[in-house]
């Protein structure tokens, strides 16, 4: 394996401190950044972490001076706007520099949940019926959307703005939740049919030749009977909440072989339809009737040690170091002519 110069792009507040240890990083907001930088360095690569805020010039300067073989993209926003990270990738493409993760077109399609659903529906991929509640306009629920409904941000990831109150049973609660997304989250709202069922995730690696990781499931073992089994923002970030309600993630069990195969095939189709590359995670709901609904696709998902994507890779026989190396290799192999 050739040792490479790797420029890691991270949010300016998430640059791992010099000399930081794994014990310190385990509970730090820069845990993912630490895991990636530390592991790549241990693999023998020369890694430079660059904090990025709202200026592109530091990226250009670092590329000119450090001359990286590849840029490892760990940004989830630019200038604190969550949808602008795709523009940073577009900038890297204009500079003709190699980078890890998804191309700019795939990020645009994957991050716009409504546009992604329209594309998937066109290709006969089952998605929940939905409507967009735009800011500044009165939302009128289409008659085809029957309660219960699920209300969330149109563009935000990481379960931001999602709580038990996101599932609404009547018109009053619907309008109240739409206002919450508009005013508190600051985005348009996506209103979709709530699918009762199992919460599944599938990680995928690849550009043209794809490898699907084992199907992962978020299980709710001790949730109250009247609680909705959804991945809320509190669930995602609170270990105490997870332990209290027995919320764990791991390999999906008791799926018939034929159903597992169909799920993986659907997820690979989603990946290709949305022009994703590098690595991504597809989120699904499996209804009680065995219907597969694609909820969304997440380009460049969380890849810290111990998170779902890395754990699913380990279950597939890919340890953390080789996983990051595969992501680097996919970035080196990607060419814009492949569809990005």
SULWO-V969726 format. One record per pair of residues at least 6 apart in sequence whose ideal C-beta (glycine too) atoms are under 8 Angstrom apart, sorted by the first residue. I is the first residue (numbers start at 1). J is the second residue. If there is no record, write none. Layout:
# SULWO-V969726
((I:J) (I:J))
This chain:
# SULWO-V969726
((1:43) (1:44) (1:325) (3:44) (3:45) (3:46) (4:45) (4:46) (4:68) (4:69) (4:70) (4:328) (5:45) (5:46) (5:48) (5:66) (5:67) (5:68) (5:69) (6:40) (6:45) (6:46) (6:47) (6:48) (6:68) (6:69) (6:70) (6:71) (6:72) (6:328) (7:48) (7:50) (7:62) (7:63) (7:66) (7:68) (7:70) (7:71) (7:72) (8:33) (8:36) (8:37) (8:40) (8:47) (8:48) (8:49) (8:50) (8:71) (8:72) (8:74) (9:50) (9:52) (9:59) (9:71) (9:72) (9:73) (9:74) (9:75) (9:88) (10:30) (10:33) (10:49) (10:50) (10:51) (10:52) (10:74) (10:75) (11:51) (11:52) (11:53) (11:74) (11:75) (11:76) (11:77) (12:51) (12:52) (12:53) (13:29) (13:30) (13:51) (14:29) (14:30) (14:32) (14:33) (14:51) (14:74) (15:30) (15:33) (15:49) (15:50) (15:51) (16:25) (16:30) (16:33) (16:34) (16:37) (16:38) (16:49) (20:28) (20:34) (22:34) (22:38) (25:31) (25:34) (25:35) (25:38) (28:34) (31:304) (32:74) (32:302) (32:303) (32:304) (32:307) (33:49) (33:74) (35:303) (35:304) (35:305) (35:320) (36:72) (36:74) (36:303) (36:324) (37:47) (37:49) (39:320) (39:321) (39:324) (40:47) (40:72) (40:324) (40:328) (41:47) (42:321) (43:321) (43:324) (43:325) (45:328) (47:72) (48:62) (48:66) (48:68) (50:58) (50:59) (50:62) (52:58) (52:59) (52:75) (52:78) (52:88) (53:79) (54:78) (54:79) (54:80) (56:88) (56:91) (59:88) (59:91) (59:92) (60:95) (62:68) (63:71) (63:95) (63:97) (68:97) (69:98) (69:332) (70:97) (70:98) (70:99) (70:100) (70:328) (70:331) (70:332) (71:92) (71:97) (71:98) (71:99) (71:100) (71:331) (72:99) (72:100) (72:327) (72:328) (72:331) (73:85) (73:88) (73:89) (73:92) (73:99) (73:100) (73:101) (73:300) (75:85) (75:88) (76:82) (76:85) (76:157) (76:158) (76:300) (77:84) (77:85) (78:84) (78:85) (78:87) (78:88) (82:111) (82:155) (82:156) (82:157) (83:111) (83:155) (85:107) (86:104) (86:107) (86:108) (86:111) (87:104) (89:99) (89:101) (89:102) (89:103) (89:104) (89:107) (90:104) (92:99) (93:99) (93:103) (93:104) (93:336) (93:340) (98:331) (98:332) (98:334) (99:331) (100:278) (100:327) (100:328) (100:330) (100:331) (101:277) (101:278) (101:279) (101:299) (101:300) (101:327) (101:331) (102:110) (102:276) (102:277) (102:278) (102:279) (102:280) (102:299) (102:300) (103:275) (103:276) (103:277) (103:278) (103:334) (103:336) (103:339) (103:340) (104:340) (105:275) (105:339) (105:340) (106:274) (106:275) (106:276) (106:277) (106:280) (106:299) (106:340) (107:299) (107:300) (109:115) (109:116) (109:119) (109:274) (109:275) (110:116) (110:274) (110:276) (110:280) (110:296) (110:297) (110:298) (110:299) (111:155) (111:157) (111:299) (112:154) (112:155) (113:154) (113:155) (113:190) (113:296) (114:130) (114:132) (114:154) (114:190) (116:274) (116:296) (116:297) (117:127) (117:128) (117:130) (119:273) (119:274) (120:127) (120:270) (120:273) (120:274) (120:294) (121:127) (123:269) (123:273) (125:266) (125:269) (125:270) (125:273) (125:294) (126:291) (126:292) (126:293) (126:294) (127:293) (127:294) (127:295) (128:150) (128:192) (128:193) (128:194) (128:195) (128:285) (128:293) (128:295) (129:144) (129:145) (129:192) (129:193) (130:145) (130:190) (130:191) (130:192) (130:193) (131:139) (131:141) (131:142) (131:145) (131:191) (131:192) (132:154) (132:188) (132:189) (132:190) (132:191) (133:139) (133:151) (133:178) (133:181) (133:182) (133:188) (133:189) (133:190) (133:191) (134:188) (135:182) (135:187) (135:188) (139:174) (139:175) (139:178) (139:189) (139:191) (141:149) (141:171) (141:174) (141:191) (145:191) (145:192) (145:193) (146:193) (147:168) (147:169) (147:170) (147:174) (148:167) (148:168) (148:169) (148:194) (149:167) (149:168) (149:174) (149:191) (149:192) (149:193) (149:194) (150:166) (150:167) (150:168) (150:191) (150:192) (150:193) (150:194) (150:230) (151:166) (151:167) (151:168) (151:174) (151:177) (151:178) (151:181) (151:189) (151:190) (151:191) (152:161) (152:162) (152:166) (152:181) (152:189) (152:190) (153:160) (153:161) (153:181) (153:185) (153:187) (153:188) (153:189) (153:190) (154:187) (154:188) (154:189) (154:190) (155:187) (155:188) (156:185) (156:187) (157:298) (158:233) (158:236) (158:302) (159:231) (159:232) (159:233) (159:235) (159:236) (160:185) (160:233) (161:180) (161:181) (161:184) (161:185) (161:233) (162:230) (162:231) (162:232) (162:233) (163:232) (163:233) (163:234) (164:227) (164:228) (164:230) (164:232) (165:173) (165:177) (165:180) (166:177) (166:230) (166:232) (167:194) (167:228) (167:230) (168:174) (168:176) (168:177) (174:191) (177:189) (178:189) (178:191) (181:187) (181:188) (181:189) (182:188) (182:189) (194:228) (195:285) (195:287) (195:293) (195:295) (196:287) (196:288) (197:285) (197:286) (197:287) (197:288) (197:293) (198:217) (198:252) (198:285) (198:286) (199:217) (199:218) (199:229) (199:230) (199:231) (199:283) (199:284) (199:285) (200:215) (200:216) (200:217) (200:218) (200:252) (200:263) (200:283) (200:284) (200:285) (200:286) (201:215) (201:216) (201:217) (201:218) (201:249) (201:281) (201:282) (201:283) (201:284) (201:308) (201:312) (202:212) (202:213) (202:215) (202:216) (202:263) (202:264) (202:267) (202:281) (202:282) (202:284) (203:212) (203:213) (203:216) (203:279) (203:280) (203:281) (203:301) (203:308) (203:309) (203:312) (203:313) (204:210) (204:211) (204:212) (204:213) (204:267) (204:268) (204:271) (204:276) (204:279) (204:280) (204:281) (204:282) (205:211) (205:213) (205:278) (205:279) (205:313) (205:326) (205:327) (205:330) (206:271) (206:277) (206:279) (206:330) (207:277) (207:278) (207:330) (207:333) (207:334) (207:338) (208:338) (210:268) (210:271) (210:272) (211:316) (212:264) (212:267) (212:268) (213:309) (213:312) (213:313) (213:315) (213:316) (214:251) (214:252) (214:312) (214:315) (214:316) (215:251) (215:252) (215:255) (215:260) (215:263) (215:264) (216:249) (216:250) (216:251) (216:252) (216:308) (216:311) (216:312) (217:249) (217:250) (217:251) (217:252) (217:253) (218:231) (218:247) (218:248) (218:249) (219:246) (219:247) (219:248) (219:249) (219:250) (220:227) (220:229) (220:245) (220:246) (220:247) (221:245) (221:246) (221:247) (221:248) (222:244) (222:245) (222:246) (222:247) (223:229) (223:245) (223:246) (223:247) (227:245) (234:241) (235:241) (235:242) (235:245) (235:247) (241:247) (242:248) (249:308) (249:311) (250:311) (251:312) (251:315) (252:260) (255:263) (259:290) (262:292) (263:284) (263:286) (263:292) (266:282) (266:284) (266:292) (266:294) (267:282) (267:284) (267:294) (270:282) (270:294) (270:297) (271:280) (271:282) (271:297) (274:297) (275:339) (275:340) (276:297) (276:299) (277:330) (277:334) (277:338) (277:339) (277:340) (278:299) (278:300) (278:327) (278:330) (278:331) (278:334) (279:300) (279:301) (279:303) (279:309) (279:327) (279:330) (280:297) (280:298) (280:299) (280:300) (280:301) (281:297) (281:298) (281:301) (281:308) (281:309) (282:294) (282:296) (282:297) (282:298) (283:294) (283:295) (283:296) (283:297) (283:298) (284:292) (284:293) (284:294) (284:295) (285:293) (285:295) (286:292) (286:293) (287:293) (301:308) (301:309) (302:308) (302:309) (303:309) (303:310) (303:323) (303:324) (303:327) (304:310) (305:320) (310:320) (310:323) (313:319) (313:320) (313:323) (314:320) (318:326) (334:340))
